[in-house]
Amino acid sequence: MSSGTAAEFKAQGNAALQAKNFSLAIENYTKAINLDGSNHVFFSNRSAAYLSKGDAQNAMEDAESCIALNPEFPKGYSRKGAALHALKRYNDSIGAYDAGLLKFPNDAGIKSGLESVKKEKDGPPPYAARSGGMGGMGANPMSSLFGPDLMAKIALDPKLRVHLKDEDFVAKLKRLQSNPNDLSTMMSDPRIMQVFQMILGGAGMGLGGMNDDDEASPDKFSAPAQSPKPKDVKMTESTVEDEEDDEVDLSPAELQAFENKKKSLKAKERGNNLYKSKDFDGAIAAYDEAIKLDGTNMTFFANKASVYLTAKKYDECIEACNEAVEVGKANMAPFEDRAKVITRCGKAYQKKGDLGKAIEMFQSAQLESYDKTTQRLLKNLQLEKKNADTLAYQDDEKADEAKQRGNEFFRNKDFGPAVKEYEEAVKRAPKNAPIRNNLSAALCKVMDFNGAKREIEVALDIDPKYVK
C-alpha cells in the first residue's frame, strides 16, 4: 500500500483523538505504523492517544520508539516525560525531560513538562494548589466565560478556528453568549468542550512575569501564550502533529478585538524593553497603553506593579496589584498567577513597614495557590513581626508599675495575681534581674519550682553578681 494511505490513517487518528475517541485513534495510528514503521510522528501521536486513554505504560513505550527513530524530534522527549509522570516515576520523568533539554534547551513544551513534574514531586497535596481564595469567583462565574471577545479568542487558537466555518457551531457559541447556562445542554459536542477547556485554561493570561525579587529581572517577562498550556499530564487532542491552520472570516468587531490584542502584546513587549533600560515611566506608559487595548489581561497590571515595586513606589504597586487580582478573577486567570500578584503586594507592604498587612497578603496568596518560596517568606516575616512586637512592648516605667503591683499582691500573700504581675513586668523589661528574682519567689509560693529555677537562672545570666 502507498505511504499516502499511512498518512490517511494518521489523519483519521487525529480526527478521532480530537473527538476524544481514543481507542479509534490508537487503532488508526497503529494502521499507519503497520504501513510505515519508520515515521516517528505516528509513534508520537499514538503515545498521546494512549496517555489520553490512561494507558501510560504503552504511551511511554511509543515515546521511546519515537525517540529511537528520530532523536532530533523534541516532542518525543515530552511524550516520554509525560508518560513517566503519569506513572508516578518522577525521577525518571525528570531525567527524560532533562535529556530533551540537553538537545533542545529552549523548547517550551519540555520546560513546561519538567516544571510540572517537579512541582508535583516536591509540592504539597494537589488540593492545596487548586484551592481558591480572595473571596472566590463571584456569584455566577459562568457569566464571564463567554464574553463579546469569544470569537476572537477562538480565532487565535489554531486548533479551534477551523470550526468557525461551521454555521451550527457558530450558532451554539452565540447562544452561549446570550445564555451561558445553556452550556450543560451542549457538553456532548466535543468542539464546545474544547472551547470550554480553552477558556478555563486562561489562554493568554500566563504571568511569565518579572522576577518577584526587589530588583526584578526584566528578562523574566514573557508574552502570554496564545493557546492554553495543558496543566495535566494527559495529552489532549491539540497535541497531535501536522495540523494545518485554517483562515476564518471575522466580523468587524471581532477583527478589531483580535487586532487590539496583538497591539497590546506589542505594547507590553515595549514596556518590558523600557523596564530593562530602567526607564520606569516609559514602561508604565507602555503597560497603560496595553491595558487600554486589552483590559482583560492581568499580566499588564502585574507588570506595572513590578515596575512600581522596583521603583520603590509602594502605594502605586499595591493599587496595581489589587487591580490585577480583580481583572484576573473576572477573566478566570489561573490561581497560580493571582497568587504571584498577591505575593508581590505583600512585598510592597513589607517594604512600607506594615508587617501585619504583609503577612495577611502572603497568607492570602497561599490560599490562592501554595508556593514553598512564599511559605518561607511568610514564616520569616512572622518571626520578624514577633521580634518587632516584643521590642515595641518593652517599657521600663510600665515594668516598674507592674512590679510594684506584684509586690503588693505578694505582701498580701495573694501569690497567683503576684505571678501574673511579675510576668507582665518581665515582658516589659526582660533584662531586669530583680524582677525575675521576684517572679521566681512568687513561683515558689505556687509550687512551680521548675519555673522558679528557670527564672533565677535567667536572672543570673543577666547579672552574675546579683546576690539575691
VOGUMAR-463614 format. One line per field, with one value per residue (C-alpha): residue in three letters; z, y, x. Coordinates in Angstrom, 1 decimal, padded with zeros to 4 digits. Each point is the difference from the previous one (the first is absolute). Layout:
BEGIN
res c(ALA,...)
up c(Z,...)
north c(Y,...)
east c(X,...)
***
This chain:
BEGIN
res c(MET,SER,SER,GLY,THR,ALA,ALA,GLU,PHE,LYS,ALA,GLN,GLY,ASN,ALA,ALA,LEU,GLN,ALA,LYS,ASN,PHE,SER,LEU,ALA,ILE,GLU,ASN,TYR,THR,LYS,ALA,ILE,ASN,LEU,ASP,GLY,SER,ASN,HIS,VAL,PHE,PHE,SER,ASN,ARG,SER,ALA,ALA,TYR,LEU,SER,LYS,GLY,ASP,ALA,GLN,ASN,ALA,MET,GLU,ASP,ALA,GLU,SER,CYS,ILE,ALA,LEU,ASN,PRO,GLU,PHE,PRO,LYS,GLY,TYR,SER,ARG,LYS,GLY,ALA,ALA,LEU,HIS,ALA,LEU,LYS,ARG,TYR,ASN,ASP,SER,ILE,GLY,ALA,TYR,ASP,ALA,GLY,LEU,LEU,LYS,PHE,PRO,ASN,ASP,ALA,GLY,ILE,LYS,SER,GLY,LEU,GLU,SER,VAL,LYS,LYS,GLU,LYS,ASP,GLY,PRO,PRO,PRO,TYR,ALA,ALA,ARG,SER,GLY,GLY,MET,GLY,GLY,MET,GLY,ALA,ASN,PRO,MET,SER,SER,LEU,PHE,GLY,PRO,ASP,LEU,MET,ALA,LYS,ILE,ALA,LEU,ASP,PRO,LYS,LEU,ARG,VAL,HIS,LEU,LYS,ASP,GLU,ASP,PHE,VAL,ALA,LYS,LEU,LYS,ARG,LEU,GLN,SER,ASN,PRO,ASN,ASP,LEU,SER,THR,MET,MET,SER,ASP,PRO,ARG,ILE,MET,GLN,VAL,PHE,GLN,MET,ILE,LEU,GLY,GLY,ALA,GLY,MET,GLY,LEU,GLY,GLY,MET,ASN,ASP,ASP,ASP,GLU,ALA,SER,PRO,ASP,LYS,PHE,SER,ALA,PRO,ALA,GLN,SER,PRO,LYS,PRO,LYS,ASP,VAL,LYS,MET,THR,GLU,SER,THR,VAL,GLU,ASP,GLU,GLU,ASP,ASP,GLU,VAL,ASP,LEU,SER,PRO,ALA,GLU,LEU,GLN,ALA,PHE,GLU,ASN,LYS,LYS,LYS,SER,LEU,LYS,ALA,LYS,GLU,ARG,GLY,ASN,ASN,LEU,TYR,LYS,SER,LYS,ASP,PHE,ASP,GLY,ALA,ILE,ALA,ALA,TYR,ASP,GLU,ALA,ILE,LYS,LEU,ASP,GLY,THR,ASN,MET,THR,PHE,PHE,ALA,ASN,LYS,ALA,SER,VAL,TYR,LEU,THR,ALA,LYS,LYS,TYR,ASP,GLU,CYS,ILE,GLU,ALA,CYS,ASN,GLU,ALA,VAL,GLU,VAL,GLY,LYS,ALA,ASN,MET,ALA,PRO,PHE,GLU,ASP,ARG,ALA,LYS,VAL,ILE,THR,ARG,CYS,GLY,LYS,ALA,TYR,GLN,LYS,LYS,GLY,ASP,LEU,GLY,LYS,ALA,ILE,GLU,MET,PHE,GLN,SER,ALA,GLN,LEU,GLU,SER,TYR,ASP,LYS,THR,THR,GLN,ARG,LEU,LEU,LYS,ASN,LEU,GLN,LEU,GLU,LYS,LYS,ASN,ALA,ASP,THR,LEU,ALA,TYR,GLN,ASP,ASP,GLU,LYS,ALA,ASP,GLU,ALA,LYS,GLN,ARG,GLY,ASN,GLU,PHE,PHE,ARG,ASN,LYS,ASP,PHE,GLY,PRO,ALA,VAL,LYS,GLU,TYR,GLU,GLU,ALA,VAL,LYS,ARG,ALA,PRO,LYS,ASN,ALA,PRO,ILE,ARG,ASN,ASN,LEU,SER,ALA,ALA,LEU,CYS,LYS,VAL,MET,ASP,PHE,ASN,GLY,ALA,LYS,ARG,GLU,ILE,GLU,VAL,ALA,LEU,ASP,ILE,ASP,PRO,LYS,TYR,VAL,LYS)
up c(000.0,-000.6,002.6,-000.7,001.5,003.2,000.1,-000.4,003.0,001.9,-000.9,001.1,003.2,000.6,-000.6,002.4,002.6,-000.4,000.5,003.2,-001.6,001.3,-000.9,-003.7,000.0,001.2,-002.6,-002.9,001.2,000.3,-003.6,-001.1,001.9,-001.6,-003.4,000.9,003.1,-000.6,000.6,003.5,-000.1,-000.1,003.2,001.6,-000.8,001.2,003.2,000.5,-000.6,002.4,002.7,-000.6,000.4,003.3,-001.3,001.1,-000.4,-003.7,-000.3,001.4,-002.3,-003.1,001.1,000.3,-003.6,-001.2,001.6,-001.5,-003.5,000.3,002.9,-001.4,000.4,003.3,000.6,000.4,003.3,001.1,-000.7,002.0,002.9,000.1,000.0,002.8,001.9,-000.3,001.2,003.1,-000.9,000.7,000.0,-003.4,-001.3,001.0,-001.6,-003.3,000.0,000.9,-002.9,-002.3,001.3,-000.7,-003.7,000.0,002.8,-001.1,-000.7,001.9,000.1,001.7,002.5,000.8,000.5,002.2,002.2,000.4,001.1,002.4,001.5,000.6,001.4,002.4,000.6,002.5,-000.5,-003.3,001.7,001.5,-003.4,-001.3,002.9,-000.8,002.3,000.2,000.0,-002.7,-003.5,000.6,000.1,-003.7,-001.4,-003.2,-001.0,-000.8,-002.1,-003.3,-000.4,-003.2,-000.9,000.0,-003.8,-000.1,002.7,-002.1,-003.1,001.9,000.6,-003.1,001.1,000.5,-002.7,-002.7,001.7,-000.5,-003.6,001.4,000.3,002.6,002.2,-000.3,000.8,003.2,001.0,-000.4,002.0,002.8,-000.2,000.6,002.6,001.5,002.0,-003.2,000.2,001.7,-003.0,-002.4,001.9,-002.4,-002.8,000.2,-001.7,002.8,002.6,-001.7,000.1,003.7,000.8,-001.9,002.0,003.4,-000.9,000.1,-003.5,-000.2,003.7,001.1,002.1,-001.4,002.1,001.4,002.7,003.4,001.5,001.1,-003.1,-002.5,-002.9,-003.2,-002.2,002.0,-001.7,-002.6,-002.3,000.9,-001.8,-002.9,000.6,003.3,001.5,001.5,003.8,000.2,-001.1,-002.5,-003.6,-001.7,-003.6,-000.6,000.5,-003.3,-002.7,-003.5,000.5,-002.4,000.9,-001.9,-000.8,001.3,-000.5,002.9,000.6,000.1,003.8,000.4,-002.4,002.0,003.2,-001.6,-001.2,003.4,001.7,-002.4,000.6,003.7,000.0,-002.0,002.5,002.8,-001.7,-000.4,003.7,000.8,-002.0,001.6,003.4,-000.8,-000.8,003.3,-001.7,002.6,-001.1,-003.6,001.0,002.0,-003.0,-002.3,002.4,000.3,-003.8,000.1,002.6,-002.0,-003.0,002.0,003.6,000.5,000.3,003.6,-001.1,-001.0,003.4,001.7,-002.0,001.0,003.7,-000.5,-001.4,002.9,002.4,-001.5,-000.1,003.7,-000.7,002.4,000.2,-003.8,000.0,002.4,-002.1,-003.2,001.8,001.2,-003.6,-001.4,002.4,-000.8,-003.7,000.5,001.9,-002.6,-002.9,001.6,000.4,001.5,003.8,-000.3,-001.8,002.4,002.9,-001.5,-000.1,003.5,001.2,-001.8,001.8,003.3,-000.8,-000.6,003.5,001.5,-001.6,001.5,003.4,000.4,001.0,001.1,-003.4,-001.8,002.0,-000.9,-003.8,000.2,001.7,-002.7,-002.7,001.6,-000.1,-003.7,-000.8,002.4,-000.7,002.0,-000.6,001.2,003.1,000.9,-000.4,002.2,002.8,000.0,000.1,002.8,002.1,-000.9,001.1,003.2,000.9,-001.0,002.1,003.0,-000.3,-000.4,003.2,002.2,002.4,003.2,001.7,-000.6,001.0,003.4,000.4,-000.6,002.4,002.8,-000.5,000.2,003.2,001.5,-000.8,001.3,003.4,000.2,-000.7,-003.2,-002.0,-003.2,-000.9,001.1,-002.6,-002.7,000.8,000.2,-003.4,-001.4,001.4,-001.6,-003.4,000.4,001.2,-000.9,001.0,003.6,002.4,003.2,-001.7,-001.0,003.6,001.3,-002.6,001.1,003.7,-001.0,-002.0,003.0,002.0,-002.6,-000.1,-003.5,000.9,-003.6,-001.0,003.0,-000.9,-003.6,000.9,002.6,-002.6,-002.5,002.7,000.7,-003.8,-000.1,003.1,001.3,003.0,001.1,003.6,000.7)
north c(000.0,003.6,002.3,002.3,-002.6,000.1,003.8,-000.5,-002.4,002.6,002.7,-002.2,-000.6,003.7,000.5,-002.8,001.5,003.4,-001.7,-001.7,-003.4,-001.2,-003.7,000.9,002.4,-002.8,-002.4,002.5,000.9,-003.7,-000.5,002.9,-001.5,-003.4,001.6,002.3,-001.0,002.5,003.1,001.4,002.2,-003.0,-001.3,003.5,000.3,-003.5,000.8,003.0,-002.1,-002.7,002.6,001.6,-003.4,-000.5,-002.7,001.7,-003.1,-000.3,003.7,-000.2,-002.8,001.9,003.1,-002.1,-001.3,003.6,001.1,-003.1,000.8,003.7,001.3,003.5,000.2,001.9,-001.1,-003.6,001.0,001.9,-003.1,-002.2,002.4,000.4,-003.8,-000.6,002.9,-001.8,-003.2,002.0,-000.8,003.6,-000.4,-001.9,002.7,002.7,-001.9,-000.2,003.7,000.8,-002.2,002.0,003.3,-001.0,-000.1,002.7,002.4,002.5,-002.4,001.4,-003.3,-001.8,002.8,000.1,-003.8,000.1,002.7,-001.8,-003.3,001.8,001.9,-003.2,-001.9,002.7,001.9,-000.4,-002.2,001.0,001.5,002.7,001.3,-000.1,001.8,003.4,003.0,003.7,-000.2,-002.6,000.5,001.9,-001.1,-001.1,-000.9,-001.2,003.5,001.1,-003.0,000.8,003.7,002.1,-000.9,-003.7,-000.3,001.8,-002.3,-003.0,001.5,000.3,-003.8,-001.9,-003.1,001.6,002.6,-002.5,-000.6,003.6,-001.0,-002.2,002.1,-002.4,000.4,003.8,000.0,-002.0,002.5,002.9,-001.8,-000.5,003.7,000.9,-002.7,-001.8,-002.3,-001.9,-001.5,-003.1,-000.8,000.2,-002.0,-003.0,002.1,-000.5,003.3,001.9,-002.0,001.1,003.6,-000.3,-001.6,002.8,002.7,-001.7,-000.5,003.8,000.4,003.1,000.6,-001.6,002.0,-000.7,003.1,001.8,-001.5,000.6,001.2,003.6,000.7,-001.9,-001.6,001.4,-002.9,-002.2,001.7,-002.2,000.6,-001.9,-003.2,000.2,-003.5,-001.7,-002.1,-003.3,000.0,-003.7,-002.8,-001.5,001.0,001.6,000.0,003.3,-001.9,-001.9,001.2,001.3,001.7,002.9,003.4,001.2,003.5,001.2,003.0,002.3,002.7,003.6,000.1,-003.4,001.1,003.2,-002.0,-002.3,002.9,001.7,-003.1,-000.1,003.7,-000.4,-002.8,002.3,002.8,-002.4,-001.1,003.6,000.5,-002.9,001.5,003.4,-001.7,-001.7,003.4,001.3,002.4,-000.7,002.9,-001.2,-003.5,001.0,002.0,-003.0,-002.3,002.5,000.0,-003.8,000.2,002.5,-002.4,-003.1,000.5,-003.8,-001.0,000.1,-000.3,003.7,001.1,-002.4,001.3,003.5,-001.1,-001.5,003.3,001.9,-002.4,000.4,003.8,-000.1,001.5,-002.4,001.6,-000.1,-003.6,-001.0,001.7,-001.7,-003.4,000.4,000.9,-003.0,-002.4,001.4,-000.3,-003.5,-001.1,001.5,-001.7,-003.4,000.4,-003.0,000.0,-000.2,003.3,001.7,-001.3,001.5,003.4,-000.2,-001.0,003.1,002.1,-001.5,001.0,003.6,000.0,-001.5,002.8,002.6,-001.6,-001.2,-003.6,-000.9,000.8,-001.7,-003.2,000.2,000.3,-003.0,-002.1,001.0,-001.0,-003.4,-000.5,000.8,-002.4,-001.5,000.9,-001.1,003.3,002.0,-002.2,000.7,003.7,-000.3,-001.9,002.5,003.0,-001.5,-000.4,003.5,001.4,-002.0,001.5,003.5,-000.3,-001.2,002.9,002.5,-001.3,000.7,002.9,000.4,002.3,-002.4,-002.9,001.7,000.7,-003.7,-001.0,002.3,-001.6,-003.4,001.0,001.1,-003.3,-001.9,001.8,-000.8,-003.7,000.1,-001.8,-000.8,003.6,000.8,-002.5,001.6,003.5,-001.1,-001.8,003.2,001.9,-002.5,000.6,003.7,-000.4,-003.4,001.0,001.0,-002.5,001.1,-000.4,-003.5,-000.7,001.2,-002.2,-003.0,000.6,000.2,-003.2,-001.8,001.1,-001.6,-003.2,000.6,-000.9,-000.7,003.4,001.6,-001.6,001.1,003.6,000.2,-001.5,002.6,002.7,-001.3,000.0,003.6,001.1,-002.7,002.3,000.2,-001.1,-001.0)
east c(000.0,001.2,001.4,-002.9,-002.3,002.1,-000.4,-003.8,-000.1,002.0,-002.5,-002.9,001.9,000.3,-003.7,-000.9,002.3,-001.6,-003.4,001.4,-000.5,003.4,-000.5,-000.8,002.9,002.4,-001.4,000.6,003.5,000.8,-001.1,002.2,003.0,-000.6,000.2,003.0,001.8,002.8,-002.1,000.7,-003.1,-002.3,001.5,-000.1,-003.7,-000.9,001.9,-002.3,-003.1,001.2,000.6,-003.3,-001.7,001.9,002.5,003.2,002.2,-000.8,000.3,003.5,001.0,-001.2,001.9,003.2,-000.6,-000.5,003.3,001.8,-001.3,000.8,002.1,-000.2,-003.8,-000.6,-003.6,001.3,001.6,-003.1,-002.1,002.4,000.1,-003.8,-000.5,002.5,-001.6,-003.4,001.6,001.2,003.6,001.0,003.8,-000.2,-002.3,002.4,002.8,-001.9,-000.7,003.6,001.2,-002.3,001.3,003.6,-000.9,-002.7,000.7,-002.6,-003.0,-003.0,-001.8,002.9,000.5,-003.7,-000.1,003.1,-001.4,-003.3,001.6,002.4,-002.9,-002.0,003.0,001.0,-003.2,-002.9,-003.1,-001.8,-002.9,002.2,001.0,-003.5,-001.8,-001.3,000.1,-000.4,-003.8,-000.5,-001.2,-003.3,-003.6,-000.1,003.4,-001.6,-001.1,003.6,001.0,-001.8,000.6,-000.2,003.7,-000.7,000.1,003.4,001.4,-001.1,001.5,003.4,000.0,001.3,-001.8,-003.4,-000.2,-001.0,-003.3,-001.0,-000.9,-002.8,-003.2,-001.4,003.1,-000.2,-003.7,000.8,002.6,-002.3,-002.6,002.5,000.9,-003.7,-000.6,003.1,-002.2,-000.8,003.5,-001.3,-002.1,003.0,002.6,-000.4,001.5,003.8,000.6,-001.8,001.9,003.3,-001.2,-000.9,003.4,001.7,-001.8,000.6,003.7,000.3,001.5,002.2,-000.2,003.3,002.4,003.3,000.4,002.9,002.1,-001.7,003.3,000.3,002.2,-002.2,001.7,-001.4,001.0,-002.4,-003.0,-001.7,-002.9,-003.2,-000.5,-002.4,-001.3,-000.7,002.8,-001.1,000.4,-000.6,002.3,-002.5,000.3,-002.9,-001.1,001.9,003.3,000.0,002.4,-000.5,-003.3,-000.5,-001.3,-003.0,-001.0,-003.4,-002.1,-000.6,-002.6,001.4,-000.4,001.8,002.7,000.5,000.2,002.6,002.1,-000.2,001.3,003.0,000.7,-000.3,002.7,002.3,-000.6,000.8,003.3,000.9,-000.7,002.3,002.8,-000.4,000.0,003.3,001.5,-001.3,-002.4,-002.7,-002.3,000.2,-000.7,-003.1,-001.3,000.5,-001.9,-002.8,-000.2,-000.3,-002.7,-002.0,000.2,-000.8,-001.2,-000.7,003.7,001.2,003.6,000.1,-001.2,002.4,003.0,-001.0,000.1,003.4,001.4,-001.5,001.6,003.4,-000.4,-001.0,-003.4,-001.7,-003.5,-000.2,001.2,-002.7,-002.7,001.2,000.1,-003.6,-001.1,001.9,-001.7,-003.5,000.7,001.3,-003.1,-002.3,001.8,000.6,003.8,001.8,000.3,003.8,000.1,-002.2,002.0,003.2,-001.6,-001.3,003.5,001.4,-002.6,001.2,003.6,-001.1,-001.7,003.2,002.1,-002.4,000.6,-003.6,000.9,-003.5,-001.5,003.0,-000.7,-003.7,000.9,002.4,-002.6,-002.6,002.5,000.4,-003.7,-000.1,002.9,002.5,003.6,003.0,001.9,-002.9,-000.4,003.7,-000.7,-003.0,001.8,002.9,-002.3,-002.1,003.2,001.1,-003.3,000.1,003.4,-001.1,-003.1,002.1,002.3,-002.8,-001.7,003.0,-000.4,002.0,-002.5,-002.9,002.2,000.6,-003.7,-000.8,002.8,-001.5,-003.4,001.6,001.8,-003.4,-001.6,003.0,-000.1,-003.7,000.8,-002.0,002.5,-001.9,-000.6,003.5,001.4,-002.2,001.3,003.7,-000.4,-001.4,003.0,002.4,-001.7,000.5,003.6,001.4,003.6,-000.9,001.5,-001.8,-003.4,000.8,001.2,-003.4,-001.8,002.1,-001.0,-003.7,000.2,001.5,-003.1,-002.3,002.2,001.3,003.6,001.1,-001.2,001.6,003.4,-000.3,-000.6,002.8,002.4,-000.9,000.5,003.5,000.8,-001.1,001.9,002.5,000.7,-003.6,000.2,-003.6)
***
